[in-house]
Protein backbone atom coordinates (compact mmCIF):
# COMPACT_ATOMS: atom_id res chain seq x y z
CA UNK A 1 0.00 0.00 0.00
CA UNK A 2 2.73 2.43 0.98
CA UNK A 3 4.64 1.89 -2.26
CA UNK A 4 1.50 2.61 -4.32
CA UNK A 5 1.09 5.95 -2.54
CA UNK A 6 4.71 6.81 -3.15
CA UNK A 7 4.45 5.90 -6.83
CA UNK A 8 1.24 7.95 -7.15
CA UNK A 9 2.90 11.07 -5.80
CA UNK A 10 6.16 10.50 -7.62
CA UNK A 11 4.14 10.33 -10.83
CA UNK A 12 2.55 13.62 -9.81
CA UNK A 13 5.97 15.22 -9.50
CA UNK A 14 6.63 14.34 -13.13
CA UNK A 15 3.37 15.94 -14.26
CA UNK A 16 2.58 19.57 -14.77
CA UNK A 17 0.26 20.60 -11.94
CA UNK A 18 -1.04 23.52 -13.98
CA UNK A 19 -3.26 21.05 -15.85
CA UNK A 20 -5.11 20.17 -12.64
CA UNK A 21 -8.40 21.79 -11.69
CA UNK A 22 -8.60 23.52 -8.33
CA UNK A 23 -10.57 20.60 -6.92
CA UNK A 24 -8.06 18.00 -8.15
CA UNK A 25 -5.11 19.95 -6.80
CA UNK A 26 -6.81 20.60 -3.46
CA UNK A 27 -7.71 16.92 -3.05
CA UNK A 28 -4.12 15.89 -3.80
CA UNK A 29 -2.80 18.54 -1.42
CA UNK A 30 -4.97 17.12 1.35
CA UNK A 31 -3.63 13.63 0.62
CA UNK A 32 -0.07 14.92 0.82
CA UNK A 33 -0.81 16.52 4.20
CA UNK A 34 -2.34 13.26 5.46
CA UNK A 35 0.75 11.31 4.37
CA UNK A 36 3.18 13.69 6.04
CA UNK A 37 1.13 13.96 9.22
CA UNK A 38 0.67 10.18 9.31
CA UNK A 39 4.35 9.78 10.09
CA UNK A 40 4.69 6.57 8.08
CA UNK A 41 7.13 8.05 5.57
CA UNK A 42 10.86 8.54 5.71
CA UNK A 43 12.49 11.94 5.95
CA UNK A 44 13.43 11.85 2.25
CA UNK A 45 9.89 10.93 1.28
CA UNK A 46 8.52 13.67 3.53
CA UNK A 47 10.70 16.21 1.76
CA UNK A 48 9.48 15.02 -1.64
CA UNK A 49 5.86 15.21 -0.45
CA UNK A 50 6.51 18.67 0.95
CA UNK A 51 7.83 19.80 -2.45
CA UNK A 52 4.72 18.41 -4.12
CA UNK A 53 2.57 20.10 -1.50
CA UNK A 54 4.14 23.48 -2.19
CA UNK A 55 3.51 23.08 -5.94
CA UNK A 56 -0.10 22.15 -5.27
CA UNK A 57 -0.60 24.97 -2.74
CA UNK A 58 0.76 27.54 -5.17
CA UNK A 59 -1.46 26.18 -7.94
CA UNK A 60 -4.54 26.37 -5.71
CA UNK A 61 -3.71 29.93 -4.67
CA UNK A 62 -3.32 30.95 -8.31
CA UNK A 63 -6.67 29.38 -9.22
CA UNK A 64 -8.36 31.21 -6.33
CA UNK A 65 -6.72 34.50 -7.31
CA UNK A 66 -7.95 34.10 -10.89
CA UNK A 67 -11.47 33.29 -9.70
CA UNK A 68 -11.47 36.34 -7.42
CA UNK A 69 -10.36 38.55 -10.32
CA UNK A 70 -13.14 37.21 -12.55
CA UNK A 71 -15.77 37.71 -9.86
CA UNK A 72 -14.55 41.25 -9.20
CA UNK A 73 -14.83 42.06 -12.92
CA UNK A 74 -18.40 40.75 -13.02
CA UNK A 75 -19.40 42.68 -9.90
CA UNK A 76 -17.70 45.87 -11.11
CA UNK A 77 -19.40 45.53 -14.48
CA UNK A 78 -22.83 45.09 -12.87
CA UNK A 79 -22.30 48.13 -10.64
CA UNK A 80 -21.19 50.13 -13.67
CA UNK A 81 -24.32 49.08 -15.59
CA UNK A 82 -26.57 50.06 -12.68
CA UNK A 83 -24.98 53.51 -12.50
CA UNK A 84 -25.61 54.17 -16.21
C-alpha positions, 0 to 999 in steps of 0.5 A: 500500500505504501509503495503505491502511494509513493508511486502515485505522488512521484508520478505527480511530481513528473506531471505539470500541476497547472493542468489540474483543476482547483478541486483536483489539486486541493484533493491531492494537497490534502492527501499529501498533508495526510501522508506527512502527518501520518508519520509513516514516511521517511524523511526523504519521502517527507521532503518530496511530499513537501515539495509536491505540497508546495507546488499544489498549494501555489497552484490552488492559490493561483486558481483562487486568485484568478477566480477572485479577479473574474468575480470582481470584474463581473461585480464591477461591471454590474455596478457600472451598468446600474450607475448608467 
